[in-house]
Amino acid sequence: MSPLKAMSENERRLFAIFKKALQAERDAQAMYQEAMGLCEDPMLRAVLKGFYEDEIRHEQGVLARYHQFRNEYQADGN
């Protein structure tokens, strides 16, 4: 296992952006879920469900990368 790297200020800021991106994906999921609940049109509901599922995949991708990079650094990612 490689030794952990110390984080620069820019890298700390990038990790904070990762956290914001995760929250944005979760917020988008909530928004599309709400929209699906309000929607009476089955076709539009299916489109919204697709958007919702996209946001779940986005969150999973961002989270995987966040963990991958975070494992390389000494810091809590703040």
Stockholm file with secondary structure:
# STOCKHOLM 1.0

chainA/1-78         MSPLKAMSENERRLFAIFKKALQAERDAQAMYQEAMGLCEDPMLRAVLKGFYEDEIRHEQGVLARYHQFRNEYQADGN
#=GR chainA/1-78 SS CCCCEECCHHHHHHHHHHHHHHHHHHHHHHHHHHHHHHCCCHHHHHHHHHHHHHHHHHHHHHHHHHHHHHTTEESCCC
#=GC SS_cons        CCCCEECCHHHHHHHHHHHHHHHHHHHHHHHHHHHHHHCCCHHHHHHHHHHHHHHHHHHHHHHHHHHHHHTTEESCCC
//
